[in-house]
């Protein structure tokens, strides 16, 4: 194991981050191995109830792997690609207003 630095707190923080990354990678490797073993068992069995159970476990482990590898920010809802396209405004129903505003002549006889 590497010698810990006790004098520099920033270096200690970096060492802790590196240790957490190694631990996380070990967990990911273990889960990946479990998924591979479950897929091998799934391919080898013909029992329908066991196949259902194995598929459920594979889905569970893959979801855990996605959360571990992607982090919390990966699961944010995203806008669809067409959300940034300009769309022409649709006028409200009914007649359009007359031009001119208050200076427009008011002709009620025509």
N, CA, C and O atoms as a Tinker XYZ file with bonds, in Angstrom:
   440  protein
     1  N      0.847000   -1.171000    0.000000    73     2
     2  CA     0.000000    0.000000    0.000000    64     1     3
     3  C      0.890000    1.231000    0.000000    63     2     4     5
     4  O      1.970000    1.231000    0.591000    81     3
     5  N      0.430000    2.270000   -0.664000    73     3     6
     6  CA     1.214000    3.497000   -0.782000    64     5     7
     7  C      1.261000    4.234000    0.553000    63     6     8     9
     8  O      0.344000    4.145000    1.369000    81     7
     9  N      2.351000    4.960000    0.747000    73     7    10
    10  CA     2.530000    5.737000    1.965000    64     9    11
    11  C      1.592000    6.943000    1.932000    63    10    12    13
    12  O      1.520000    7.657000    0.932000    81    11
    13  N      0.889000    7.157000    3.011000    73    11    14
    14  CA    -0.044000    8.270000    3.083000    64    13    15
    15  C      0.689000    9.551000    3.464000    63    14    16    17
    16  O      1.593000    9.552000    4.300000    81    15
    17  N      0.274000   10.628000    2.829000    73    15    18
    18  CA     0.877000   11.915000    3.174000    64    17    19
    19  C      0.056000   12.547000    4.286000    63    18    20    21
    20  O     -1.152000   12.737000    4.150000    81    19
    21  N      0.710000   12.865000    5.365000    73    19    22
    22  CA     0.013000   13.437000    6.520000    64    21    23
    23  C      0.198000   14.943000    6.591000    63    22    24    25
    24  O     -0.507000   15.617000    7.341000    81    23
    25  N      1.142000   15.482000    5.816000    73    23    26
    26  CA     1.425000   16.903000    5.905000    64    25    27
    27  C      0.539000   17.732000    4.978000    63    26    28    29
    28  O      0.126000   18.829000    5.354000    81    27
    29  N      0.244000   17.248000    3.801000    73    27    30
    30  CA    -0.475000   18.030000    2.816000    64    29    31
    31  C     -1.924000   17.542000    2.716000    63    30    32    33
    32  O     -2.174000   16.441000    2.225000    81    31
    33  N     -2.880000   18.359000    3.183000    73    31    34
    34  CA    -4.283000   17.916000    3.137000    64    33    35
    35  C     -4.811000   17.748000    1.712000    63    34    36    37
    36  O     -5.632000   16.866000    1.463000    81    35
    37  N     -4.355000   18.576000    0.776000    73    35    38
    38  CA    -4.829000   18.440000   -0.602000    64    37    39
    39  C     -4.366000   17.132000   -1.218000    63    38    40    41
    40  O     -5.108000   16.483000   -1.955000    81    39
    41  N     -3.137000   16.752000   -0.911000    73    39    42
    42  CA    -2.644000   15.480000   -1.427000    64    41    43
    43  C     -3.402000   14.318000   -0.778000    63    42    44    45
    44  O     -3.651000   13.301000   -1.426000    81    43
    45  N     -3.760000   14.464000    0.473000    73    43    46
    46  CA    -4.523000   13.435000    1.171000    64    45    47
    47  C     -5.903000   13.263000    0.530000    63    46    48    49
    48  O     -6.391000   12.144000    0.372000    81    47
    49  N     -6.523000   14.388000    0.165000    73    47    50
    50  CA    -7.825000   14.319000   -0.494000    64    49    51
    51  C     -7.699000   13.605000   -1.834000    63    50    52    53
    52  O     -8.541000   12.776000   -2.178000    81    51
    53  N     -6.664000   13.918000   -2.582000    73    51    54
    54  CA    -6.450000   13.253000   -3.870000    64    53    55
    55  C     -6.214000   11.757000   -3.690000    63    54    56    57
    56  O     -6.680000   10.953000   -4.498000    81    55
    57  N     -5.496000   11.380000   -2.637000    73    55    58
    58  CA    -5.273000    9.962000   -2.353000    64    57    59
    59  C     -6.598000    9.258000   -2.014000    63    58    60    61
    60  O     -6.831000    8.124000   -2.434000    81    59
    61  N     -7.462000    9.948000   -1.248000    73    59    62
    62  CA    -8.762000    9.365000   -0.915000    64    61    63
    63  C     -9.626000    9.206000   -2.161000    63    62    64    65
    64  O    -10.322000    8.201000   -2.307000    81    63
    65  N     -9.591000   10.191000   -3.064000    73    63    66
    66  CA   -10.339000   10.087000   -4.314000    64    65    67
    67  C     -9.838000    8.917000   -5.151000    63    66    68    69
    68  O    -10.633000    8.176000   -5.730000    81    67
    69  N     -8.528000    8.753000   -5.213000    73    67    70
    70  CA    -7.963000    7.648000   -5.991000    64    69    71
    71  C     -8.345000    6.305000   -5.367000    63    70    72    73
    72  O     -8.627000    5.343000   -6.083000    81    71
    73  N     -8.354000    6.240000   -4.040000    73    71    74
    74  CA    -8.735000    5.008000   -3.357000    64    73    75
    75  C    -10.207000    4.675000   -3.636000    63    74    76    77
    76  O    -10.545000    3.519000   -3.886000    81    75
    77  N    -11.071000    5.681000   -3.592000    73    75    78
    78  CA   -12.495000    5.460000   -3.886000    64    77    79
    79  C    -12.689000    5.001000   -5.331000    63    78    80    81
    80  O    -13.530000    4.146000   -5.610000    81    79
    81  N    -11.910000    5.571000   -6.240000    73    79    82
    82  CA   -12.012000    5.169000   -7.641000    64    81    83
    83  C    -11.596000    3.713000   -7.820000    63    82    84    85
    84  O    -12.219000    2.974000   -8.582000    81    83
    85  N    -10.533000    3.301000   -7.111000    73    83    86
    86  CA   -10.111000    1.896000   -7.193000    64    85    87
    87  C    -11.176000    0.969000   -6.616000    63    86    88    89
    88  O    -11.448000   -0.095000   -7.172000    81    87
    89  N    -11.779000    1.377000   -5.493000    73    87    90
    90  CA   -12.830000    0.561000   -4.889000    64    89    91
    91  C    -14.043000    0.462000   -5.810000    63    90    92    93
    92  O    -14.629000   -0.610000   -5.954000    81    91
    93  N    -14.417000    1.572000   -6.430000    73    91    94
    94  CA   -15.545000    1.565000   -7.351000    64    93    95
    95  C    -15.260000    0.681000   -8.557000    63    94    96    97
    96  O    -16.134000   -0.054000   -9.015000    81    95
    97  N    -14.042000    0.753000   -9.068000    73    95    98
    98  CA   -13.685000   -0.086000  -10.216000    64    97    99
    99  C    -13.719000   -1.565000   -9.835000    63    98   100   101
   100  O    -14.100000   -2.403000  -10.652000    81    99
   101  N    -13.324000   -1.893000   -8.605000    73    99   102
   102  CA   -13.388000   -3.286000   -8.157000    64   101   103
   103  C    -14.838000   -3.763000   -8.091000    63   102   104   105
   104  O    -15.135000   -4.901000   -8.454000    81   103
   105  N    -15.742000   -2.896000   -7.631000    73   103   106
   106  CA   -17.155000   -3.256000   -7.565000    64   105   107
   107  C    -17.719000   -3.455000   -8.970000    63   106   108   109
   108  O    -18.459000   -4.407000   -9.218000    81   107
   109  N    -17.362000   -2.547000   -9.895000    73   107   110
   110  CA   -17.834000   -2.663000  -11.276000    64   109   111
   111  C    -17.323000   -3.956000  -11.901000    63   110   112   113
   112  O    -18.069000   -4.649000  -12.593000    81   111
   113  N    -16.063000   -4.281000  -11.662000    73   111   114
   114  CA   -15.508000   -5.523000  -12.200000    64   113   115
   115  C    -16.233000   -6.748000  -11.644000    63   114   116   117
   116  O    -16.512000   -7.700000  -12.372000    81   115
   117  N    -16.530000   -6.710000  -10.361000    73   115   118
   118  CA   -17.226000   -7.841000   -9.737000    64   117   119
   119  C    -18.633000   -7.996000  -10.311000    63   118   120   121
   120  O    -19.064000   -9.109000  -10.611000    81   119
   121  N    -19.351000   -6.875000  -10.466000    73   119   122
   122  CA   -20.698000   -6.944000  -11.026000    64   121   123
   123  C    -20.672000   -7.410000  -12.478000    63   122   124   125
   124  O    -21.546000   -8.164000  -12.905000    81   123
   125  N    -19.682000   -6.966000  -13.229000    73   123   126
   126  CA   -19.552000   -7.401000  -14.616000    64   125   127
   127  C    -19.315000   -8.906000  -14.689000    63   126   128   129
   128  O    -19.876000   -9.586000  -15.549000    81   127
   129  N    -18.489000   -9.422000  -13.793000    73   127   130
   130  CA   -18.259000  -10.868000  -13.735000    64   129   131
   131  C    -19.519000  -11.632000  -13.366000    63   130   132   133
   132  O    -19.789000  -12.699000  -13.918000    81   131
   133  N    -20.293000  -11.083000  -12.428000    73   131   134
   134  CA   -21.554000  -11.729000  -12.037000    64   133   135
   135  C    -22.525000  -11.767000  -13.212000    63   134   136   137
   136  O    -23.191000  -12.779000  -13.432000    81   135
   137  N    -22.612000  -10.672000  -13.970000    73   135   138
   138  CA   -23.511000  -10.632000  -15.120000    64   137   139
   139  C    -23.077000  -11.660000  -16.157000    63   138   140   141
   140  O    -23.917000  -12.344000  -16.740000    81   139
   141  N    -21.774000  -11.775000  -16.391000    73   139   142
   142  CA   -21.281000  -12.754000  -17.360000    64   141   143
   143  C    -21.611000  -14.182000  -16.900000    63   142   144   145
   144  O    -21.998000  -15.021000  -17.713000    81   143
   145  N    -21.459000  -14.453000  -15.605000    73   143   146
   146  CA   -21.776000  -15.785000  -15.090000    64   145   147
   147  C    -23.275000  -16.072000  -15.206000    63   146   148   149
   148  O    -23.671000  -17.184000  -15.552000    81   147
   149  N    -24.106000  -15.067000  -14.914000    73   147   150
   150  CA   -25.551000  -15.263000  -15.033000    64   149   151
   151  C    -25.966000  -15.491000  -16.488000    63   150   152   153
   152  O    -26.846000  -16.308000  -16.762000    81   151
   153  N    -25.341000  -14.779000  -17.413000    73   151   154
   154  CA   -25.664000  -14.979000  -18.823000    64   153   155
   155  C    -25.247000  -16.369000  -19.298000    63   154   156   157
   156  O    -25.926000  -16.975000  -20.127000    81   155
   157  N    -24.131000  -16.871000  -18.774000    73   155   158
   158  CA   -23.707000  -18.227000  -19.121000    64   157   159
   159  C    -24.704000  -19.252000  -18.581000    63   158   160   161
   160  O    -25.050000  -20.209000  -19.274000    81   159
   161  N    -25.168000  -19.050000  -17.335000    73   159   162
   162  CA   -26.173000  -19.958000  -16.771000    64   161   163
   163  C    -27.483000  -19.877000  -17.546000    63   162   164   165
   164  O    -28.166000  -20.883000  -17.734000    81   163
   165  N    -27.829000  -18.657000  -17.998000    73   163   166
   166  CA   -29.058000  -18.479000  -18.764000    64   165   167
   167  C    -28.994000  -19.241000  -20.085000    63   166   168   169
   168  O    -29.979000  -19.847000  -20.507000    81   167
   169  N    -27.834000  -19.207000  -20.733000    73   167   170
   170  CA   -27.681000  -19.907000  -22.010000    64   169   171
   171  C    -27.699000  -21.425000  -21.816000    63   170   172   173
   172  O    -28.060000  -22.160000  -22.735000    81   171
   173  N    -27.315000  -21.894000  -20.642000    73   171   174
   174  CA   -27.205000  -23.331000  -20.420000    64   173   175
   175  C    -28.487000  -23.983000  -19.911000    63   174   176   177
   176  O    -28.607000  -25.208000  -19.946000    81   175
   177  N    -29.445000  -23.190000  -19.441000    73   175   178
   178  CA   -30.636000  -23.795000  -18.834000    64   177   179
   179  C    -31.820000  -23.776000  -19.793000    63   178   180   181
   180  O    -31.925000  -22.919000  -20.671000    81   179
   181  N    -32.711000  -24.753000  -19.598000    73   179   182
   182  CA   -33.951000  -24.830000  -20.368000    64   181   183
   183  C    -35.176000  -24.622000  -19.491000    63   182   184   185
   184  O    -36.285000  -24.475000  -20.006000    81   183
   185  N    -34.996000  -24.606000  -18.176000    73   183   186
   186  CA   -36.105000  -24.444000  -17.242000    64   185   187
   187  C    -36.629000  -23.005000  -17.325000    63   186   188   189
   188  O    -35.881000  -22.050000  -17.117000    81   187
   189  N    -37.920000  -22.865000  -17.631000    73   187   190
   190  CA   -38.500000  -21.549000  -17.864000    64   189   191
   191  C    -38.481000  -20.677000  -16.608000    63   190   192   193
   192  O    -38.182000  -19.486000  -16.697000    81   191
   193  N    -38.789000  -21.238000  -15.455000    73   191   194
   194  CA   -38.814000  -20.437000  -14.223000    64   193   195
   195  C    -37.402000  -19.970000  -13.845000    63   194   196   197
   196  O    -37.223000  -18.849000  -13.368000    81   195
   197  N    -36.419000  -20.818000  -14.058000    73   195   198
   198  CA   -35.038000  -20.407000  -13.769000    64   197   199
   199  C    -34.581000  -19.339000  -14.765000    63   198   200   201
   200  O    -33.852000  -18.421000  -14.389000    81   199
   201  N    -34.998000  -19.448000  -16.024000    73   199   202
   202  CA   -34.640000  -18.437000  -17.029000    64   201   203
   203  C    -35.225000  -17.069000  -16.654000    63   202   204   205
   204  O    -34.562000  -16.043000  -16.806000    81   203
   205  N    -36.460000  -17.063000  -16.166000    73   203   206
   206  CA   -37.100000  -15.806000  -15.754000    64   205   207
   207  C    -36.334000  -15.177000  -14.596000    63   206   208   209
   208  O    -36.086000  -13.971000  -14.579000    81   207
   209  N    -35.954000  -16.032000  -13.608000    73   207   210
   210  CA   -35.215000  -15.533000  -12.458000    64   209   211
   211  C    -33.844000  -14.985000  -12.882000    63   210   212   213
   212  O    -33.416000  -13.937000  -12.396000    81   211
   213  N    -33.168000  -15.685000  -13.774000    73   211   214
   214  CA   -31.856000  -15.242000  -14.233000    64   213   215
   215  C    -31.949000  -13.933000  -15.014000    63   214   216   217
   216  O    -31.105000  -13.051000  -14.855000    81   215
   217  N    -32.970000  -13.808000  -15.852000    73   215   218
   218  CA   -33.148000  -12.563000  -16.608000    64   217   219
   219  C    -33.406000  -11.389000  -15.670000    63   218   220   221
   220  O    -32.890000  -10.293000  -15.893000    81   219
   221  N    -34.200000  -11.608000  -14.624000    73   219   222
   222  CA   -34.476000  -10.545000  -13.654000    64   221   223
   223  C    -33.199000  -10.127000  -12.930000    63   222   224   225
   224  O    -32.970000   -8.937000  -12.713000    81   223
   225  N    -32.375000  -11.089000  -12.558000    73   223   226
   226  CA   -31.116000  -10.754000  -11.889000    64   225   227
   227  C    -30.171000  -10.007000  -12.824000    63   226   228   229
   228  O    -29.477000   -9.085000  -12.395000    81   227
   229  N    -30.139000  -10.396000  -14.092000    73   227   230
   230  CA   -29.276000   -9.712000  -15.060000    64   229   231
   231  C    -29.720000   -8.262000  -15.221000    63   230   232   233
   232  O    -28.888000   -7.356000  -15.264000    81   231
   233  N    -31.027000   -8.042000  -15.310000    73   231   234
   234  CA   -31.543000   -6.672000  -15.431000    64   233   235
   235  C    -31.181000   -5.863000  -14.186000    63   234   236   237
   236  O    -30.782000   -4.703000  -14.290000    81   235
   237  N    -31.319000   -6.467000  -13.026000    73   235   238
   238  CA   -30.995000   -5.789000  -11.768000    64   237   239
   239  C    -29.512000   -5.395000  -11.722000    63   238   240   241
   240  O    -29.177000   -4.262000  -11.375000    81   239
   241  N    -28.638000   -6.326000  -12.071000    73   239   242
   242  CA   -27.204000   -6.026000  -12.045000    64   241   243
   243  C    -26.830000   -4.987000  -13.101000    63   242   244   245
   244  O    -25.986000   -4.127000  -12.847000    81   243
   245  N    -27.446000   -5.055000  -14.280000    73   243   246
   246  CA   -27.150000   -4.054000  -15.308000    64   245   247
   247  C    -27.615000   -2.667000  -14.887000    63   246   248   249
   248  O    -26.949000   -1.678000  -15.192000    81   247
   249  N    -28.746000   -2.576000  -14.191000    73   247   250
   250  CA   -29.206000   -1.280000  -13.685000    64   249   251
   251  C    -28.233000   -0.735000  -12.644000    63   250   252   253
   252  O    -27.938000    0.460000  -12.629000    81   251
   253  N    -27.738000   -1.614000  -11.775000    73   251   254
   254  CA   -26.756000   -1.176000  -10.778000    64   253   255
   255  C    -25.464000   -0.715000  -11.447000    63   254   256   257
   256  O    -24.865000    0.277000  -11.032000    81   255
   257  N    -25.038000   -1.435000  -12.483000    73   255   258
   258  CA   -23.835000   -1.026000  -13.220000    64   257   259
   259  C    -24.034000    0.331000  -13.886000    63   258   260   261
   260  O    -23.133000    1.169000  -13.867000    81   259
   261  N    -25.196000    0.549000  -14.469000    73   259   262
   262  CA   -25.471000    1.838000  -15.105000    64   261   263
   263  C    -25.397000    2.971000  -14.093000    63   262   264   265
   264  O    -24.832000    4.027000  -14.378000    81   263
   265  N    -25.968000    2.755000  -12.907000    73   263   266
   266  CA   -25.929000    3.798000  -11.885000    64   265   267
   267  C    -24.501000    4.048000  -11.413000    63   266   268   269
   268  O    -24.114000    5.194000  -11.186000    81   267
   269  N    -23.714000    2.977000  -11.264000    73   267   270
   270  CA   -22.334000    3.149000  -10.804000    64   269   271
   271  C    -21.458000    3.828000  -11.848000    63   270   272   273
   272  O    -20.653000    4.697000  -11.513000    81   271
   273  N    -21.609000    3.442000  -13.092000    73   271   274
   274  CA   -20.738000    3.974000  -14.127000    64   273   275
   275  C    -21.160000    5.364000  -14.570000    63   274   276   277
   276  O    -20.310000    6.185000  -14.914000    81   275
   277  N    -22.450000    5.640000  -14.567000    73   275   278
   278  CA   -22.921000    6.918000  -15.071000    64   277   279
   279  C    -23.042000    7.990000  -14.016000    63   278   280   281
   280  O    -22.980000    9.175000  -14.341000    81   279
   281  N    -23.210000    7.623000  -12.788000    73   279   282
   282  CA   -23.399000    8.617000  -11.747000    64   281   283
   283  C    -24.826000    9.138000  -11.736000    63   282   284   285
   284  O    -25.688000    8.645000  -12.464000    81   283
   285  N    -25.061000   10.133000  -10.906000    73   283   286
   286  CA   -26.408000   10.672000  -10.753000    64   285   287
   287  C    -26.810000   11.553000  -11.913000    63   286   288   289
   288  O    -28.000000   11.687000  -12.197000    81   287
   289  N    -25.847000   12.157000  -12.594000    73   287   290
   290  CA   -26.184000   13.112000  -13.637000    64   289   291
   291  C    -26.563000   12.446000  -14.949000    63   290   292   293
   292  O    -27.123000   13.105000  -15.826000    81   291
   293  N    -26.283000   11.193000  -15.105000    73   291   294
   294  CA   -26.581000   10.516000  -16.362000    64   293   295
   295  C    -28.075000   10.255000  -16.531000    63   294   296   297
   296  O    -28.563000   10.148000  -17.656000    81   295
   297  N    -28.792000   10.153000  -15.433000    73   295   298
   298  CA   -30.192000    9.792000  -15.501000    64   297   299
   299  C    -31.119000   10.994000  -15.613000    63   298   300   301
   300  O    -32.336000   10.833000  -15.526000    81   299
   301  N    -30.579000   12.191000  -15.804000    73   299   302
   302  CA   -31.431000   13.356000  -15.933000    64   301   303
   303  C    -32.270000   13.257000  -17.198000    63   302   304   305
   304  O    -31.822000   12.734000  -18.219000    81   303
   305  N    -33.476000   13.763000  -17.116000    73   303   306
   306  CA   -34.343000   13.771000  -18.288000    64   305   307
   307  C    -33.818000   14.799000  -19.273000    63   306   308   309
   308  O    -33.449000   15.908000  -18.889000    81   307
   309  N    -33.786000   14.435000  -20.511000    73   307   310
   310  CA   -33.277000   15.332000  -21.541000    64   309   311
   311  C    -34.413000   15.777000  -22.447000    63   310   312   313
   312  O    -35.422000   15.091000  -22.605000    81   311
   313  N    -34.214000   16.944000  -23.032000    73   311   314
   314  CA   -35.188000   17.438000  -23.990000    64   313   315
   315  C    -35.021000   16.674000  -25.299000    63   314   316   317
   316  O    -33.919000   16.233000  -25.624000    81   315
   317  N    -36.091000   16.518000  -26.039000    73   315   318
   318  CA   -35.950000   15.858000  -27.336000    64   317   319
   319  C    -35.129000   16.726000  -28.287000    63   318   320   321
   320  O    -35.079000   17.942000  -28.100000    81   319
   321  N    -34.488000   16.148000  -29.292000    73   319   322
   322  CA   -33.619000   16.921000  -30.179000    64   321   323
   323  C    -34.338000   18.038000  -30.920000    63   322   324   325
   324  O    -33.727000   19.053000  -31.257000    81   323
   325  N    -35.628000   17.862000  -31.177000    73   323   326
   326  CA   -36.330000   18.892000  -31.936000    64   325   327
   327  C    -36.816000   20.045000  -31.066000    63   326   328   329
   328  O    -37.483000   20.945000  -31.576000    81   327
   329  N    -36.507000   20.051000  -29.777000    73   327   330
   330  CA   -37.014000   21.091000  -28.886000    64   329   331
   331  C    -36.384000   22.453000  -29.159000    63   330   332   333
   332  O    -36.968000   23.468000  -28.778000    81   331
   333  N    -35.222000   22.521000  -29.798000    73   331   334
   334  CA   -34.585000   23.796000  -30.053000    64   333   335
   335  C    -34.925000   24.416000  -31.390000    63   334   336   337
   336  O    -34.456000   25.512000  -31.697000    81   335
   337  N    -35.735000   23.736000  -32.198000    73   335   338
   338  CA   -36.070000   24.256000  -33.518000    64   337   339
   339  C    -37.093000   25.381000  -33.413000    63   338   340   341
   340  O    -38.027000   25.298000  -32.616000    81   339
   341  N    -36.921000   26.442000  -34.222000    73   339   342
   342  CA   -37.910000   27.526000  -34.179000    64   341   343
   343  C    -39.228000   27.080000  -34.826000    63   342   344   345
   344  O    -39.233000   26.363000  -35.826000    81   343
   345  N    -40.316000   27.510000  -34.248000    73   343   346
   346  CA   -41.640000   27.155000  -34.737000    64   345   347
   347  C    -42.396000   28.460000  -34.980000    63   346   348   349
   348  O    -42.389000   29.334000  -34.113000    81   347
   349  N    -43.047000   28.616000  -36.136000    73   347   350
   350  CA   -43.809000   29.860000  -36.362000    64   349   351
   351  C    -44.962000   29.971000  -35.376000    63   350   352   353
   352  O    -45.626000   28.985000  -35.055000    81   351
   353  N    -45.184000   31.194000  -34.902000    73   351   354
   354  CA   -46.265000   31.427000  -33.952000    64   353   355
   355  C    -47.606000   31.320000  -34.660000    63   354   356   357
   356  O    -47.757000   31.786000  -35.790000    81   355
   357  N    -48.551000   30.723000  -34.014000    73   355   358
   358  CA   -49.891000   30.579000  -34.575000    64   357   359
   359  C    -50.748000   31.681000  -33.959000    63   358   360   361
   360  O    -50.859000   31.759000  -32.736000    81   359
   361  N    -51.351000   32.530000  -34.782000    73   359   362
   362  CA   -52.175000   33.597000  -34.207000    64   361   363
   363  C    -53.409000   32.986000  -33.543000    63   362   364   365
   364  O    -53.871000   31.917000  -33.943000    81   363
   365  N    -53.935000   33.668000  -32.533000    73   363   366
   366  CA   -55.136000   33.144000  -31.878000    64   365   367
   367  C    -56.321000   33.192000  -32.837000    63   366   368   369
   368  O    -56.321000   33.939000  -33.815000    81   367
   369  N    -57.312000   32.392000  -32.539000    73   367   370
   370  CA   -58.495000   32.343000  -33.392000    64   369   371
   371  C    -59.219000   33.682000  -33.424000    63   370   372   373
   372  O    -59.142000   34.465000  -32.477000    81   371
   373  N    -59.912000   33.934000  -34.508000    73   371   374
   374  CA   -60.648000   35.184000  -34.624000    64   373   375
   375  C    -59.971000   36.128000  -35.589000    63   374   376   377
   376  O    -58.905000   35.823000  -36.123000    81   375
   377  N    -60.600000   37.297000  -35.819000    73   375   378
   378  CA   -60.031000   38.241000  -36.784000    64   377   379
   379  C    -58.764000   38.886000  -36.261000    63   378   380   381
   380  O    -58.592000   39.058000  -35.054000    81   379
   381  N    -57.882000   39.240000  -37.179000    73   379   382
   382  CA   -56.666000   39.942000  -36.797000    64   381   383
   383  C    -56.999000   41.388000  -36.448000    63   382   384   385
   384  O    -57.933000   41.941000  -37.028000    81   383
   385  N    -56.289000   42.015000  -35.542000    73   383   386
   386  CA   -56.577000   43.409000  -35.184000    64   385   387
   387  C    -56.254000   44.337000  -36.348000    63   386   388   389
   388  O    -55.378000   44.047000  -37.163000    81   387
   389  N    -56.981000   45.471000  -36.419000    73   387   390
   390  CA   -56.738000   46.446000  -37.465000    64   389   391
   391  C    -55.456000   47.196000  -37.165000    63   390   392   393
   392  O    -55.071000   47.360000  -36.008000    81   391
   393  N    -54.808000   47.645000  -38.211000    73   391   394
   394  CA   -53.551000   48.369000  -38.058000    64   393   395
   395  C    -53.838000   49.819000  -37.668000    63   394   396   397
   396  O    -54.867000   50.373000  -38.057000    81   395
   397  N    -52.959000   50.421000  -36.922000    73   395   398
   398  CA   -53.065000   51.836000  -36.622000    64   397   399
   399  C    -53.372000   52.153000  -35.187000    63   398   400   401
   400  O    -53.036000   53.250000  -34.739000    81   399
   401  N    -53.970000   51.293000  -34.456000    73   399   402
   402  CA   -54.231000   51.530000  -33.054000    64   401   403
   403  C    -55.192000   52.679000  -32.832000    63   402   404   405
   404  O    -56.244000   52.739000  -33.470000    81   403
   405  N    -54.844000   53.602000  -31.927000    73   403   406
   406  CA   -55.741000   54.686000  -31.543000    64   405   407
   407  C    -55.902000   55.703000  -32.668000    63   406   408   409
   408  O    -56.912000   56.406000  -32.699000    81   407
   409  N    -54.956000   55.810000  -33.587000    73   407   410
   410  CA   -55.058000   56.791000  -34.673000    64   409   411
   411  C    -55.911000   56.312000  -35.817000    63   410   412   413
   412  O    -56.113000   57.064000  -36.770000    81   411
   413  N    -56.414000   55.121000  -35.774000    73   411   414
   414  CA   -57.243000   54.597000  -36.859000    64   413   415
   415  C    -58.596000   55.282000  -36.853000    63   414   416   417
   416  O    -59.166000   55.521000  -35.788000    81   415
   417  N    -59.105000   55.593000  -38.005000    73   415   418
   418  CA   -60.438000   56.249000  -38.032000    64   417   419
   419  C    -61.527000   55.275000  -37.628000    63   418   420   421
   420  O    -61.480000   54.091000  -37.960000    81   419
   421  N    -62.487000   55.783000  -36.920000    73   419   422
   422  CA   -63.609000   54.958000  -36.497000    64   421   423
   423  C    -64.758000   55.238000  -37.453000    63   422   424   425
   424  O    -65.398000   56.286000  -37.367000    81   423
   425  N    -65.018000   54.327000  -38.344000    73   423   426
   426  CA   -66.077000   54.482000  -39.350000    64   425   427
   427  C    -67.128000   53.416000  -39.074000    63   426   428   429
   428  O    -66.944000   52.246000  -39.409000    81   427
   429  N    -68.244000   53.839000  -38.451000    73   427   430
   430  CA   -69.279000   52.879000  -38.061000    64   429   431
   431  C    -70.353000   52.710000  -39.143000    63   430   432   433
   432  O    -71.180000   51.803000  -39.048000    81   431
   433  N    -70.352000   53.575000  -40.173000    73   431   434
   434  CA   -71.417000   53.547000  -41.167000    64   433   435
   435  C    -71.157000   52.547000  -42.274000    63   434   436   437
   436  O    -72.107000   52.175000  -42.964000    81   435
   437  N    -69.946000   52.091000  -42.489000    73   435   438
   438  CA   -69.709000   51.203000  -43.602000    64   437   439
   439  C    -69.832000   49.753000  -43.223000    63   438   440
   440  O    -69.656000   48.877000  -44.070000    81   439
